[in-house]
Amino acid sequence: MSTKNLSTIFGENVFDCSVMKARLPKNVYKKLKKTIDEGVVLDPSIADVVANAMKDWAVEKGATHYTHWFQPMTGSTAEKHDAFISPTDDGKVILEFSGKELIKGEPDASSFPSGGIRATFEARGYTAWDCTSPAFIRDNVLCIPTAFVSYTGEALDKKTPLLRSMDALSAQALRVLKLFGNTTAKRVITTVGPEQEYFLIDKKYYDQRKDLIFAGRTLFGAMPPKGQELEDHYFGSIKERIAAFMKEVNEELWKLGVRAKTEHNEVAPGQFEIAPIFNTTNVSTDHNQLVMDTLKKVANRHGLVCLLHEKPFAGINGSGKHNNWSMSTDDGQNLLEPGTNPHENAQFLIFLCAVIKAVDTYPELLRLAASNPGNDHRLGANEAPPAIISIFLGDQLTDIVEQLENGAATSSKQGGELRISASTLPALPKDNTDRNRTSPFAFTGNKFEFRMVASSLSIAGPNTVLNTIVAEALKEIADRLEKSVNFNSEVQAILQEIVKKHKRIIFNGNNYSDEWVKEAEKRGLPNIRSFVEAVPFLISDKSIALFEGHSVLNKTELHSRYEILLEQYIKTINIEALTMLDMAKKQILPAVFKYSTIVAQSINEIKTTGVDVSTSVQADLLKEISEVLVSFKANITKLEKALEIANFKDDIYERALAFRNEVFSVMNDLRIDGDKLETLVDSSLWPIPTYSEMLFTL
């Protein structure tokens, strides 16, 4: 594709500002743009005009249907298609789309997770147009991004609390900015650029693996002779088949206005990454859902399957999603931009310290927001940040923070130049700090990189938490500054107090080390080892006060999410365990029996020659297989019993804990035996594709 074609197709299927400006009357466009840019309430009187223009544009592009595209608590997206047709008296149809249909939809709410907010027989729910995220056409359907709420107004989705949290942060940030003399900013937006990791395998192998089909990860699988230890896949030359896939992914995304920028091979064989340029948080959230969906759809067209699970292959690096988060004003100022001399930039230091305070005050919520059942396989392993939340600031900002603790900051370390000592190579401007890939929450120039987020997770949750906890920190700062007699003195006092109280959260070293785990414990930082253990923090008095105080989530909505998260964990592990039992009994056992019979027949044939077979290789092999097989069968029985006990528990949290501590533990034991059997059985008899086939034959 030429550069000219790229600039032409970018956003061609998006009803963006340029399309609206060309198709809407000036006064209508102006009112709509005010809502988009400043967050003012949408004027319902313009809805019919916008709807008609949107319909005409979509029909010209071949659309026949429209849908309210929303994000229920399943973590994926949902849509119900309605045709534009409306019947006429003469038996024909006309194409219509009203403002009422644009603003409000009514999908069935009974079958989506609600955590008890809605009874099964209570089906009514509403979708509401999010005009700040542009509509787009996909597969001849006009998709209108929306929020999803119950008949009584509670949020049933991930977008509604995200939008509320963006409003909350904007309100508190503007209070602080006004005190620093900024009277032009009308809104503060949070921006995000999520880096998406994923695996690709050949579809012919995927179709033979029940575990990948039902669980999204391998429940059995021995390590191949080579894994990722040579690090030769990382940033390596992209194979032609993968390059063709990536090309189509980019083109699909560019048409939808997704700013897909970077692509490369990741560390593990068969693993890759795609990263966009940052955008407004709710738009980035929508776009990331489109990225994940597009990766899956395009992979299928190329005879591939895209795996978004956090740990599809045990023993091989898993996938995460780095959530690059920042704050900007509508007049173009990045509030986390340090400038040349950050020690002199009091406004930057206030916003920086607000983030430090927020993260140290609510680490449990961040731990939960980044997690799902799959991420329990990654967090704490030597491939991802640990479950302990800490902040990396780098040399320059850490030095300034230390100065603030002792009084006022008076200097800033500078990066300088890097000379490479080769005459043909230029001197490189050196950043003021190195990067730390082991940190869960790292400052990276003018943003924070939240590195813990699960690869299959919607980024709405992590960013809802980030926005809300920072809004609370800014509120407390604004409350003090507004009452201060001497503004500059109060700024210095606040900075010093925050640093002294919350400096324990700052760590620039190796987060993977055992020493850091011990040090974090000394500092009093929580180490929440599993997703299940993190869930109760969502409904603590502290969390309820936080979310209700900023009108992001009320107590009922928080308790519903508590129920939903635990239910999803239980169902996920239950499906994995049942799949594992099915594979063990119907695939692995028959294969081992067949091979054992062949070995036994070989021993019998040797016996006929009069040779003592008791010390033969075949006898040793059969003995080893038999010993592992006995353990394998015993663990099948244990897993069946553990499932029965776990499912019998009435309390949902106790049930989730049983799945985590008992069921999950036996599953690991069963896998060890199954993987050992794979190394002993003739490969021609092994019933499922191996790691070697799936990871190294793309």
MOFENPE-V295109 format. One record per residue. N is the residue number from 1. RES is the residue in one letter. PSI is psi in whole degrees, 0 to 359 (999 if undefined). Layout:
n & res & psi
N & RES & PSI
N & RES & PSI
This chain:
n & res & psi
1 & M & 133
2 & S & 163
3 & T & 322
4 & K & 315
5 & N & 321
6 & L & 313
7 & S & 334
8 & T & 317
9 & I & 340
10 & F & 121
11 & G & 13
12 & E & 339
13 & N & 26
14 & V & 133
15 & F & 71
16 & D & 188
17 & C & 323
18 & S & 321
19 & V & 316
20 & M & 319
21 & K & 323
22 & A & 332
23 & R & 343
24 & L & 148
25 & P & 150
26 & K & 315
27 & N & 326
28 & V & 314
29 & Y & 318
30 & K & 317
31 & K & 317
32 & L & 319
33 & K & 326
34 & K & 320
35 & T & 316
36 & I & 315
37 & D & 323
38 & E & 353
39 & G & 18
40 & V & 160
41 & V & 137
42 & L & 132
43 & D & 110
44 & P & 342
45 & S & 341
46 & I & 355
47 & A & 317
48 & D & 319
49 & V & 314
50 & V & 316
51 & A & 317
52 & N & 318
53 & A & 320
54 & M & 318
55 & K & 314
56 & D & 315
57 & W & 314
58 & A & 317
59 & V & 320
60 & E & 331
61 & K & 9
62 & G & 4
63 & A & 140
64 & T & 340
65 & H & 165
66 & Y & 159
67 & T & 145
68 & H & 110
69 & W & 115
70 & F & 174
71 & Q & 84
72 & P & 179
73 & M & 7
74 & T & 339
75 & G & 348
76 & S & 193
77 & T & 162
78 & A & 151
79 & E & 144
80 & K & 120
81 & H & 132
82 & D & 136
83 & A & 155
84 & F & 354
85 & I & 147
86 & S & 128
87 & P & 150
88 & T & 169
89 & D & 334
90 & D & 15
91 & G & 6
92 & K & 187
93 & V & 154
94 & I & 161
95 & L & 121
96 & E & 151
97 & F & 112
98 & S & 165
99 & G & 324
100 & K & 318
101 & E & 329
102 & L & 312
103 & I & 322
104 & K & 134
105 & G & 169
106 & E & 78
107 & P & 163
108 & D & 120
109 & A & 357
110 & S & 334
111 & S & 2
112 & F & 151
113 & P & 130
114 & S & 352
115 & G & 31
116 & G & 355
117 & I & 321
118 & R & 136
119 & A & 160
120 & T & 325
121 & F & 353
122 & E & 100
123 & A & 343
124 & R & 132
125 & G & 161
126 & Y & 143
127 & T & 139
128 & A & 131
129 & W & 125
130 & D & 91
131 & C & 350
132 & T & 350
133 & S & 118
134 & P & 145
135 & A & 157
136 & F & 162
137 & I & 131
138 & R & 125
139 & D & 45
140 & N & 25
141 & V & 130
142 & L & 114
143 & C & 122
144 & I & 108
145 & P & 132
146 & T & 163
147 & A & 162
148 & F & 119
149 & V & 162
150 & S & 173
151 & Y & 331
152 & T & 6
153 & G & 356
154 & E & 148
155 & A & 126
156 & L & 10
157 & D & 184
158 & K & 340
159 & K & 321
160 & T & 308
161 & P & 330
162 & L & 312
163 & L & 320
164 & R & 319
165 & S & 327
166 & M & 320
167 & D & 318
168 & A & 313
169 & L & 319
170 & S & 315
171 & A & 316
172 & Q & 323
173 & A & 321
174 & L & 324
175 & R & 316
176 & V & 316
177 & L & 320
178 & K & 321
179 & L & 335
180 & F & 7
181 & G & 6
182 & N & 105
183 & T & 0
184 & T & 331
185 & A & 131
186 & K & 346
187 & R & 144
188 & V & 125
189 & I & 148
190 & T & 144
191 & T & 150
192 & V & 143
193 & G & 99
194 & P & 121
195 & E & 125
196 & Q & 118
197 & E & 151
198 & Y & 162
199 & F & 153
200 & L & 135
201 & I & 162
202 & D & 135
203 & K & 329
204 & K & 330
205 & Y & 320
206 & Y & 316
207 & D & 343
208 & Q & 2
209 & R & 105
210 & K & 326
211 & D & 319
212 & L & 322
213 & I & 314
214 & F & 331
215 & A & 345
216 & G & 359
217 & R & 160
218 & T & 128
219 & L & 342
220 & F & 154
221 & G & 114
222 & A & 150
223 & M & 140
224 & P & 171
225 & P & 327
226 & K & 138
227 & G & 245
228 & Q & 10
229 & E & 333
230 & L & 349
231 & E & 30
232 & D & 348
233 & H & 329
234 & Y & 121
235 & F & 18
236 & G & 173
237 & S & 131
238 & I & 126
239 & K & 153
240 & E & 318
241 & R & 319
242 & I & 322
243 & A & 321
244 & A & 320
245 & F & 312
246 & M & 322
247 & K & 315
248 & E & 322
249 & V & 312
250 & N & 314
251 & E & 318
252 & E & 315
253 & L & 320
254 & W & 322
255 & K & 330
256 & L & 7
257 & G & 10
258 & V & 127
259 & R & 58
260 & A & 123
261 & K & 308
262 & T & 142
263 & E & 142
264 & H & 164
265 & N & 138
266 & E & 188
267 & V & 312
268 & A & 149
269 & P & 137
270 & G & 6
271 & Q & 144
272 & F & 171
273 & E & 145
274 & I & 138
275 & A & 138
276 & P & 169
277 & I & 144
278 & F & 158
279 & N & 174
280 & T & 143
281 & T & 314
282 & N & 327
283 & V & 317
284 & S & 324
285 & T & 313
286 & D & 316
287 & H & 323
288 & N & 325
289 & Q & 320
290 & L & 322
291 & V & 310
292 & M & 318
293 & D & 320
294 & T & 319
295 & L & 316
296 & K & 314
297 & K & 315
298 & V & 322
299 & A & 317
300 & N & 323
301 & R & 337
302 & H & 15
303 & G & 25
304 & L & 166
305 & V & 133
306 & C & 125
307 & L & 120
308 & L & 0
309 & H & 148
310 & E & 335
311 & K & 71
312 & P & 337
313 & F & 108
314 & A & 139
315 & G & 350
316 & I & 144
317 & N & 139
318 & G & 191
319 & S & 141
320 & G & 188
321 & K & 108
322 & H & 118
323 & N & 97
324 & N & 110
325 & W & 138
326 & S & 178
327 & M & 136
328 & S & 151
329 & T & 161
330 & D & 352
331 & D & 18
332 & G & 18
333 & Q & 123
334 & N & 117
335 & L & 350
336 & L & 20
337 & E & 115
338 & P & 331
339 & G & 182
340 & T & 320
341 & N & 81
342 & P & 336
343 & H & 338
344 & E & 353
345 & N & 85
346 & A & 324
347 & Q & 314
348 & F & 316
349 & L & 325
350 & I & 314
351 & F & 323
352 & L & 312
353 & C & 332
354 & A & 320
355 & V & 316
356 & I & 313
357 & K & 317
358 & A & 313
359 & V & 320
360 & D & 333
361 & T & 328
362 & Y & 49
363 & P & 329
364 & E & 322
365 & L & 322
366 & L & 319
367 & R & 317
368 & L & 317
369 & A & 334
370 & A & 0
371 & S & 159
372 & N & 177
373 & P & 322
374 & G & 330
375 & N & 345
376 & D & 338
377 & H & 343
378 & R & 309
379 & L & 121
380 & G & 347
381 & A & 165
382 & N & 50
383 & E & 346
384 & A & 163
385 & P & 155
386 & P & 176
387 & A & 352
388 & I & 125
389 & I & 129
390 & S & 166
391 & I & 132
392 & F & 125
393 & L & 338
394 & G & 171
395 & D & 313
396 & Q & 307
397 & L & 327
398 & T & 319
399 & D & 318
400 & I & 319
401 & V & 318
402 & E & 323
403 & Q & 319
404 & L & 322
405 & E & 326
406 & N & 3
407 & G & 232
408 & A & 148
409 & A & 132
410 & T & 355
411 & S & 161
412 & S & 127
413 & K & 141
414 & Q & 151
415 & G & 322
416 & G & 207
417 & E & 150
418 & L & 116
419 & R & 131
420 & I & 0
421 & S & 35
422 & A & 128
423 & S & 331
424 & T & 354
425 & L & 137
426 & P & 158
427 & A & 140
428 & L & 135
429 & P & 128
430 & K & 132
431 & D & 159
432 & N & 351
433 & T & 155
434 & D & 173
435 & R & 156
436 & N & 101
437 & R & 351
438 & T & 352
439 & S & 138
440 & P & 338
441 & F & 94
442 & A & 135
443 & F & 128
444 & T & 61
445 & G & 294
446 & N & 27
447 & K & 167
448 & F & 136
449 & E & 106
450 & F & 99
451 & R & 355
452 & M & 345
453 & V & 137
454 & A & 144
455 & S & 328
456 & S & 358
457 & L & 144
458 & S & 138
459 & I & 0
460 & A & 315
461 & G & 305
462 & P & 320
463 & N & 332
464 & T & 316
465 & V & 312
466 & L & 311
467 & N & 318
468 & T & 317
469 & I & 326
470 & V & 324
471 & A & 318
472 & E & 318
473 & A & 317
474 & L & 325
475 & K & 313
476 & E & 322
477 & I & 314
478 & A & 320
479 & D & 317
480 & R & 315
481 & L & 324
482 & E & 334
483 & K & 355
484 & S & 148
485 & V & 317
486 & N & 103
487 & F & 308
488 & N & 320
489 & S & 321
490 & E & 322
491 & V & 312
492 & Q & 320
493 & A & 318
494 & I & 314
495 & L & 315
496 & Q & 318
497 & E & 317
498 & I & 316
499 & V & 314
500 & K & 320
501 & K & 328
502 & H & 9
503 & K & 342
504 & R & 336
505 & I & 345
506 & I & 124
507 & F & 122
508 & N & 3
509 & G & 204
510 & N & 106
511 & N & 347
512 & Y & 345
513 & S & 150
514 & D & 329
515 & E & 323
516 & W & 323
517 & V & 317
518 & K & 318
519 & E & 319
520 & A & 322
521 & E & 319
522 & K & 323
523 & R & 350
524 & G & 19
525 & L & 136
526 & P & 143
527 & N & 88
528 & I & 110
529 & R & 343
530 & S & 159
531 & F & 316
532 & V & 316
533 & E & 339
534 & A & 334
535 & V & 317
536 & P & 336
537 & F & 340
538 & L & 330
539 & I & 21
540 & S & 159
541 & D & 322
542 & K & 316
543 & S & 319
544 & I & 316
545 & A & 320
546 & L & 304
547 & F & 323
548 & E & 325
549 & G & 333
550 & H & 12
551 & S & 38
552 & V & 311
553 & L & 136
554 & N & 177
555 & K & 318
556 & T & 315
557 & E & 323
558 & L & 317
559 & H & 326
560 & S & 320
561 & R & 324
562 & Y & 312
563 & E & 316
564 & I & 314
565 & L & 316
566 & L & 319
567 & E & 316
568 & Q & 321
569 & Y & 311
570 & I & 312
571 & K & 321
572 & T & 309
573 & I & 326
574 & N & 316
575 & I & 317
576 & E & 315
577 & A & 317
578 & L & 321
579 & T & 319
580 & M & 317
581 & L & 319
582 & D & 315
583 & M & 319
584 & A & 315
585 & K & 326
586 & K & 344
587 & Q & 306
588 & I & 311
589 & L & 311
590 & P & 322
591 & A & 318
592 & V & 318
593 & F & 316
594 & K & 316
595 & Y & 321
596 & S & 321
597 & T & 318
598 & I & 317
599 & V & 317
600 & A & 320
601 & Q & 323
602 & S & 320
603 & I & 318
604 & N & 323
605 & E & 323
606 & I & 322
607 & K & 323
608 & T & 342
609 & T & 353
610 & G & 4
611 & V & 142
612 & D & 115
613 & V & 355
614 & S & 334
615 & T & 14
616 & S & 161
617 & V & 319
618 & Q & 319
619 & A & 318
620 & D & 318
621 & L & 315
622 & L & 323
623 & K & 315
624 & E & 316
625 & I & 316
626 & S & 319
627 & E & 316
628 & V & 323
629 & L & 321
630 & V & 315
631 & S & 320
632 & F & 313
633 & K & 322
634 & A & 321
635 & N & 332
636 & I & 313
637 & T & 318
638 & K & 319
639 & L & 319
640 & E & 320
641 & K & 317
642 & A & 320
643 & L & 317
644 & E & 316
645 & I & 315
646 & A & 315
647 & N & 344
648 & F & 343
649 & K & 135
650 & D & 313
651 & D & 128
652 & I & 324
653 & Y & 318
654 & E & 323
655 & R & 316
656 & A & 319
657 & L & 321
658 & A & 320
659 & F & 321
660 & R & 311
661 & N & 330
662 & E & 300
663 & V & 310
664 & F & 321
665 & S & 315
666 & V & 325
667 & M & 319
668 & N & 319
669 & D & 318
670 & L & 323
671 & R & 319
672 & I & 315
673 & D & 316
674 & G & 319
675 & D & 326
676 & K & 318
677 & L & 325
678 & E & 325
679 & T & 346
680 & L & 332
681 & V & 145
682 & D & 129
683 & S & 332
684 & S & 342
685 & L & 347
686 & W & 129
687 & P & 351
688 & I & 147
689 & P & 145
690 & T & 170
691 & Y & 317
692 & S & 316
693 & E & 315
694 & M & 324
695 & L & 339
696 & F & 13
697 & T & 21
698 & L & 999
